[in-house]
Amino acid sequence: MPASSFLPTVSVCISTCDHPEQLRHTLQSVADSTMPPHQLIVTDDSSGYDTREMMRRDYADITYLEGPRRSRAANRNRALRAATGSHVLFLDDQTLLGATFLQQMTESVADDHLRRATAGCATPLILTGTEVCQGRRGAPRKPAFLGYPTLDYRRGERLCSVLLHSAVFPRELFENLSFDEHLAVGYDDLELAARAVQEFGYRIEMVPSAVNQRLPSVSAGRPCPASDASRLYVACRRYDHGPEHPLKTAMFLLLALPHDLAHHLRAAGLRGAGTFYDTATCLWQLLRGPRPAGRQGSGTGLSAPLPRD
């Protein structure tokens, strides 16, 4: 296809779990978009049947898939196997699509494609927008030394993270990567974006004017051993490159693990030692690799597509 006529198509994949009315608001925001998506997919991890009945009754023209009910990452991987667009946007039932979000993103992708074709540059692009939650604007943040995504990027600094529900990914990225279903919420997309940049040469650029609305999450809980282990694991992955990466990883763990132990002891006294043990056990399971055969979503590309529902 000539570069001047390239027009990206976006599959919008919406993950939902036990929030049919909030899902209805998300679907309405997609319907109100100035540019309709190429494809709309809903993957449902709900424990009951209310969402399924609503989708079949009121949204029969939308692709509806039963989710695997393992994790949010697994739910997104399920949707990816049905996506047919050149690009993918992941939403959930806590996100409202901005009216001009898709239009701005597709125009930015098309402009970048034309520039790359003209310059002979083959570096693929991931775009991230911003989000507003309770009046506060959010933008991608980078991990601090201990893995907490709390640092602002400096002007001109290379981005290695995205706001997942305001990011548009090339579908071809997922021929090599998938969301790691063994990582806690928030760290699976952090790891995927970092690997896309560091291992596969993708660029991440921000479109500040492309804004989605994020609703306050009632399910956001305190850190647990699984999330702490995921944070430390993703931080370790930063040192996977270069001839000295085993030494760098070991040095990081020698500094990070005592810090984590001290944090738990200060917070909970001797009971914190048990929490730290659980964290260290989870981290060891993530680090020991290779993952057992047959476990899905270990960070490699998607397997053969699942049957369409």
N, C-alpha and C positions, 0 to 999 in steps of 0.2 A: 504494500500500500504506500503511495507517495506520502512523504512526510507532511506535506501541506494539507492532506485530506484525513490525517489520522484523528479519530475521535474516540477517546477512551469510553468504555462502558463500565458501569459500577454495579456490582452485586452488593446489595445491602443485606447483611446477615444480622438478624436480631435474636439474641439469646434471652430466654425468659424462664422464670421459675416462680410459680405460685403468685403471680401478680397480674391477673388478666385485665383488670381495669387500667393499671399503669401501662400495660402493653397496648391497650386500645389508644391511649394518648400518644404513645410512641408511633404507632401506625398512622395516626392522624397527622402527626408532624411530617411524616414521609409523604403523605398525600398532599400536604400543603407546600411541598418543595417546589421552587420555580423550575427545577429540572427533575423529571421523574427518573427513578433508577432503572437501569437495564433489567434488574431482577430483584425481587424481594423474597427473602427466606426467613422463616421463623423456626427456631429450634427450641423445643420445649422440654425442660427438665422438671416440670411440675410433679408434685406427689399425687395430685388429684386429677380430675378430668374437666374442671371448669374451663381451663384455657383451650383445651382441645375442642370442646363443644362450642365455645365462642368462635374459634377460628373456622370450624366447619359450617357454622350457621351464618356468620356475618362476613367472613373473609375467605370464601371458598376459592377465589381466584389467586390467592397467595400461597406459595409453596410452604407447606407445614410439615415439619419433621419431628418425630419423637426424639428427644435427646438421649444420650447414653446414661445420664444420671450418675456420672462419676465426679465431674468437676466442671467449672466454667470453661477451662481450657479444652476439655473433651467436647463440650457442647459446641464451641467455636470450630474445632476440627471437624465435627460432624457436618456443620454448615458448609465448610470449605469444600467438601467432597461433592456438593451439589452446585457450587457456584460456577457460573459460565461467563461472567464478565471479565474484561481485561484487568479490572481492579476490584478490590474488595474493601468495604467499610463495615466495621463491626459496631453494632449498637447493642444496648440491652434495654430492659424495661425501666431503667432509671435515667434514660437519656432521651431528650427531644431533639430531633434534627433541626438545625437552623434552616430558615426558609431558602437562603441562597448558598448554603454550604456545598451541596453537590455541584452547583453551577460554578462556583469559584474553584473548586478542586479540579473538576474536569478541564476547565480552561487553563489552569496552571499546569496540569499534566500535558495537555496538548501543546502549550507554548514550550515546555521543556523538551518535548519530543522533537519539535521543529528545530530548536537550538542545537540539540545533540546531533540530529541528522545533518545539519549544516556544518557543524564543527567536526564531525566524524568521531564524536565522543560516545562511548557505549555505556557510561556509568548509569545504572538504573536509579530511579528516584522513588522514595517514600515521602509522602506529604503528611504533615500533622497540622491541624488547626489548633484552636484554643477552646476553652469551655467556660461557662459561667455557672456558678453554683451559689445560690443565695446572695446574688449580687456581687460575688467576688470572681474575678477573672483568673483562670488557671492556665498555665503553660507547662510544657515538658520540663522536667527537672532531671539533673544528673545525680548518680549515687555518690554519697560521701565515701570516705575510706572504708567504713564498716558496712557499706551497702545500703544505707538509708537514702532513698531518693529525695534529698532535701536541698540540694544546691542549685542555684540559678546558673544558667549558662552565661558566659561572658559574650559580649558582642563579637561576632565573627567566629566564635568557637564552634567546632564541628559537633553537630548533634548526634547522640547515640541513643536517644530515647524518644518516645512519643506519648501523647495522650491517646490511649487505645481507642476510645470511643469518639475521637475526633481525628482519626488517622486513616489515610487511604493507601493501601498496599497494592503493588502489582501482584496479580494472581500468580505469576510465574515464580515469585519468591517461595511459594509454598510447595513447589516441586522439590526444593532442597531442605526446607524447614517446616516445622509445625509447632504449635504451642505445646510446651512440655507439660504434660498432664500430671506430673509428679510434683510440680512446684505450686506454692500457695498463690492465692489471688494477688495480682499486682506484680508478681515477680516473673510469671511466665511471659508476659508481654515485654517486660524489661530485658529479659534474657534474649528473646527473639529479636528485638530491635538491635541490641548490641551485637549479636552474631551476624545479623544482616549487614551491618556496617563493617565489622572487623574481619569477618570470614568471607563474605561474598561481595564486598565492594560497593554496597548500596550507599547512596546519599540520603540524608534526611533533611528536608527543608520545611520551614514553618510558614504557614499562611495565616498571619495573625487575625485577619479580618474574617476568616472562616470560623464561625463560632457555633457550637452546640450548647444546649442547656443541660446541665447535670443536676438531677434531683438529689436532695439529701438522702443518704443511704441509712436505713434503719438497721441494716445487718452488719455494718462495719463494727468489728469487735476489736478487743485488745490483742496485741501480738501473742502468739502461742508458739510452742516449740516448732511446729511445722512452718510457720511463717518466718521465724528467726532462722531456721535451718535453710530455708529457701533464700533468704537475704544473704546469708554467708556464702551459700553455694554460688549465687550469681556474682557476688563480689570476687570469689575465687576464679571464676571464668575469665575475668579481666586479664589474668596472668597466663592464659593458655598459649600465648603467642611468644615466639622467640626461643632461642636455645636454652635459656636459663629459667624457663617457666616452672619446672618442678621446684626449684629453689625459691623462686618468688612466691609460689603458692604456699610452700611450707612456712616461709617467713610471715606471710599474711596470717596464717592460722595461729602461729605462735603469738602474735600480737592480738588477734581478734578474739580467740577463745577465752583467754584470761579476762579480757575486758567484759565479755558476755557473762562469765561466771560472777565477776564482781558486781555487775549490774543486778543480776538476779538475787545475790546475797543481800545487797543493800535494800532491794525492794521487798523481799519476803523472808529474810533471815535464812535459817538453815533449810527451810522448805525450798528456797531458791536453788539449792544444790540439785534437788530432784528435777526441777524444771530445766536446769542446765544439762543434766544427764539426758533428758528426753530430747533436747535440742541437738546435743552432740550425736546421739543415736540416729536421729533423722538426717543430720548432715552426713554422717558416715554412709548411710544408705544411698544418698544422692551422689556422693563422691566415688563410691567404690567401683561402679561400672565395670564392664559394660552392662547395660540393663538386660535383665532376663529376656530371652526370646519370647515374642508374643505380646509383650507389654507395649501398648500403643502410646504415641505422642511423646517419644523420648527425645524429641528435638530434631529428628531426621525428617525427610519429606513425607508427605502423605502417601499412604499405601493406595492400592487400587480403590477406585471409587465405590462407595456403598451403593446398593440399589436405591433408586429414587422412590420415595413414598408416593 
